[in-house]
Amino acid sequence: QIPIPSVPAFQPSTPIPERLEAVQRYIRELQYNHTGTQFFEIKKSRPLTGLMDLAKEMTKEALPIKCLEAVILGIYLTNNMTTLDRFPISFKTHFSGNYFRHIVLGVNFGGRYGALGISRREELMYKAPVFRTLSELIFDFEEAYRRCWHTLKKVKLGHCVSHDPHSVEQIEWKHSILDLDKLTREDFRKELERHARDMRLKIGKGTGPPSPTKDRKKDVSSPQRGQASPHRRKNSRGDRRPSGEKKPADSKAMPDLNGYQIRV
């Protein structure tokens, strides 16, 4: 009997860094998929709600996963951590005449950057949220690749992912594409910090459009609003400008309305 890893559950008082460690432990317990067969088909163009349904299926099946599946799973398991910002980070490297691709889920908590994910290499997955800037995090990954004899060629950075598991938005996987062959070291650092600044500005404005349903409810039902409802305004207008010709029309309309209410 193969044990199935338990999905981590948290107390409200559990600190975010501890939660991230538990999420990473769970991803690691699923193990890396060395079989060569992709157990879960992930289409990046699917809306977030569809990807979250797939992540739920992953937790039930508890099969080995690869890096992209780990990113989807990381988003799913951190959706209730609303103070945590999540964004995809993709790497393209070169080694021995071949190109390799890898992806992790970047995280930002309290202004410190880290990452969740899975890899064949320990140093290319989890990073605790201790890096002061996004460039420090990426440079740490670059150094880890260097120790594996890989040369980092491209970095793709996405925007922050919504915390709403029912959102129909698509994940923005590559808002910034940085080609290291075309950038100096300093320009690379500046582009990384520019992307981090863009994410902060987007978060400041709200990571997504507010729910129109909630807004409508506030506008219509809030008793504290000074503006009168359209129905009230119509009545007050009638009080200010009484018309002998309109009153019969109003009295005619009333029986029809009452009759309608009786039929209902």
C-alpha positions in Angstrom: 0.0 0.0 0.0 1.6 3.3 -1.1 0.9 6.1 1.3 -0.9 9.1 -0.1 0.4 12.5 1.1 -2.0 14.5 3.1 -3.0 18.0 1.8 -1.7 20.5 4.3 -4.3 22.2 6.5 -3.5 25.3 8.5 -4.7 27.1 11.6 -5.5 30.8 11.0 -2.6 31.7 13.3 0.0 29.7 11.3 2.6 32.1 9.9 2.9 32.3 6.1 6.5 31.1 5.9 5.5 28.0 7.8 2.6 27.4 5.5 4.9 27.7 2.5 7.3 25.1 3.9 4.3 22.8 4.4 3.1 23.3 0.9 6.6 22.6 -0.5 6.8 19.5 1.7 3.6 18.2 0.2 4.7 18.9 -3.4 8.0 17.1 -2.6 6.2 14.1 -1.2 4.3 13.7 -4.5 7.8 13.2 -6.0 9.1 14.2 -9.4 7.7 12.4 -12.4 10.6 10.5 -14.0 8.4 8.1 -16.0 8.4 10.2 -19.2 4.6 10.2 -19.2 2.6 13.3 -18.4 -0.2 12.3 -16.0 -2.0 15.6 -16.1 -2.6 17.7 -19.3 -2.1 21.3 -18.5 -3.1 24.0 -21.1 -1.7 27.3 -20.1 -4.6 29.1 -21.9 -7.3 27.6 -19.7 -9.0 30.0 -17.2 -7.8 29.8 -13.6 -11.0 28.1 -12.4 -10.3 25.1 -14.8 -6.7 24.9 -13.7 -7.8 24.8 -10.0 -10.2 22.0 -10.8 -7.2 20.1 -12.3 -5.1 20.9 -9.1 -7.9 19.4 -7.0 -7.7 16.3 -9.1 -4.0 16.1 -8.6 -4.5 16.0 -4.8 -6.9 13.1 -5.2 -4.7 11.1 -7.5 -1.5 11.9 -5.7 0.6 10.9 -8.8 4.2 12.1 -9.4 4.3 15.6 -11.0 6.6 17.8 -13.1 7.4 21.5 -12.7 4.4 23.0 -14.5 2.0 20.8 -12.4 3.8 21.9 -9.3 3.2 25.5 -10.2 -0.6 24.9 -10.6 -0.7 22.9 -7.4 1.3 25.7 -5.6 -1.3 28.3 -6.7 -4.2 26.0 -5.6 -2.7 25.4 -2.1 -1.9 29.1 -1.5 -5.2 30.6 -2.7 -6.3 31.3 0.9 -3.1 33.1 1.7 -4.3 36.5 0.5 -1.3 38.4 1.8 1.0 36.3 -0.5 1.6 37.4 -4.0 2.2 34.5 -6.6 3.6 34.8 -10.1 5.2 32.3 -12.5 8.9 32.4 -13.3 10.2 30.4 -16.4 13.8 29.6 -17.2 15.4 28.6 -20.5 19.0 27.2 -20.1 21.6 25.7 -22.4 23.7 22.7 -21.6 25.8 20.4 -23.9 24.2 21.6 -27.1 20.6 21.3 -25.8 18.1 23.7 -24.4 16.1 23.0 -21.2 13.0 24.7 -19.8 11.9 24.9 -16.2 9.2 26.9 -14.3 8.6 27.7 -10.6 6.0 29.7 -8.7 7.5 33.0 -7.5 6.1 34.3 -4.2 6.4 37.6 -2.4 5.4 38.0 1.3 6.1 41.1 3.3 8.4 42.4 0.6 10.6 39.3 0.6 10.8 37.0 -2.5 10.9 33.2 -2.7 9.7 30.3 -4.8 7.7 27.0 -4.8 8.2 24.2 -7.2 9.7 20.8 -8.0 12.8 19.8 -9.9 15.3 16.9 -10.3 17.7 19.3 -8.6 17.1 20.4 -5.0 18.5 23.9 -5.6 16.1 24.6 -8.5 12.8 24.3 -6.6 12.0 25.8 -3.2 13.4 29.1 -2.1 12.3 30.5 1.3 10.9 34.0 1.1 14.1 35.7 2.3 15.3 37.6 -0.8 15.0 41.4 -0.5 14.6 41.9 -4.2 13.3 39.9 -7.2 16.8 40.2 -8.9 18.4 38.6 -5.8 16.0 35.6 -6.2 16.7 35.2 -9.9 20.5 35.6 -9.5 20.3 32.8 -6.9 18.6 30.5 -9.4 21.2 31.5 -12.0 24.0 30.6 -9.7 22.2 27.2 -9.0 22.1 26.6 -12.7 25.8 27.4 -13.0 26.6 24.8 -10.4 24.7 22.3 -12.7 26.8 23.5 -15.7 23.8 25.1 -17.3 23.9 28.6 -18.8 20.8 30.7 -18.2 19.6 32.1 -21.5 16.1 33.5 -20.9 13.8 34.4 -18.0 10.0 34.9 -18.4 8.1 36.6 -15.7 4.3 36.6 -15.3 2.0 38.9 -13.3 0.4 38.1 -10.0 -2.2 35.4 -10.0 -5.7 36.0 -8.6 -6.6 34.4 -5.3 -10.2 33.7 -6.6 -10.3 30.0 -7.4 -13.4 30.7 -9.5 -11.8 33.4 -11.6 -12.2 33.0 -15.4 -9.0 35.1 -16.0 -6.1 33.4 -17.7 -2.7 33.4 -15.9 -0.3 35.9 -17.5 2.7 33.6 -18.0 5.1 35.9 -19.7 4.6 39.6 -19.1 8.3 40.2 -19.3 10.7 38.2 -21.5 14.3 38.8 -20.7 17.0 37.6 -23.1 20.3 37.4 -21.3 22.3 37.4 -24.6 20.9 40.9 -25.4 21.2 42.4 -21.9 24.1 43.5 -19.9 24.3 42.4 -16.3 23.1 45.8 -15.0 20.3 46.0 -17.6 19.1 42.5 -16.6 18.9 43.6 -13.0 17.1 46.8 -13.9 14.5 44.9 -16.0 13.9 42.5 -13.1 13.3 45.4 -10.7 11.1 47.1 -13.3 8.9 44.0 -13.4 8.8 43.9 -9.6 7.7 47.5 -9.6 5.0 46.8 -12.2 3.6 44.0 -10.0 3.5 46.3 -7.0 1.6 48.9 -8.9 -0.9 46.4 -10.2 -1.4 45.1 -6.7 -1.8 48.6 -5.4 -4.6 49.2 -8.0 -6.1 45.7 -7.2 -5.0 42.4 -8.7 -8.2 42.1 -10.6 -11.5 43.9 -11.3 -13.8 43.9 -8.2 -16.8 41.7 -8.4 -19.6 43.7 -10.2 -22.2 41.9 -8.2 -20.8 43.2 -4.9 -20.5 46.7 -6.3 -24.1 46.7 -7.4 -25.3 45.5 -4.0 -23.4 48.3 -2.3 -24.8 50.9 -4.6 -28.4 49.8 -4.3 -28.8 48.6 -0.8 -26.5 50.7 1.3 -28.7 52.6 3.8 -25.9 55.2 4.4 -25.8 56.6 1.0 -27.1 60.2 0.8 -28.3 59.8 -2.7 -32.0 58.9 -2.9 -33.1 55.9 -4.9 -34.6 56.6 -8.4 -38.1 55.5 -7.0 -37.8 58.0 -4.2 -36.7 60.8 -6.5 -39.7 60.2 -8.7 -42.0 60.6 -5.7 -40.3 63.7 -4.5 -40.6 65.2 -8.0 -44.3 64.5 -8.0 -44.7 66.1 -4.7 -42.9 69.2 -5.8 -44.8 69.5 -9.1 -48.3 68.2 -8.6 -50.2 67.7 -11.8 -54.0 67.3 -12.0 -53.5 65.4 -15.3 -51.1 62.9 -13.9 -53.1 61.9 -10.9 -55.8 59.9 -12.8 -53.0 58.1 -14.7 -51.4 57.1 -11.3 -54.8 55.9 -9.9 -55.3 53.9 -13.1 -51.9 52.3 -12.8 -52.5 51.2 -9.2 -55.3 48.6 -9.8 -53.2 47.1 -12.6 -50.3 46.7 -10.3 -52.4 45.4 -7.5 -54.1 43.0 -9.8 -50.6 41.8 -11.0 -49.6 41.2 -7.4 -52.8 39.2 -6.7 -52.2 37.0 -9.8 -48.6 36.3 -8.7 
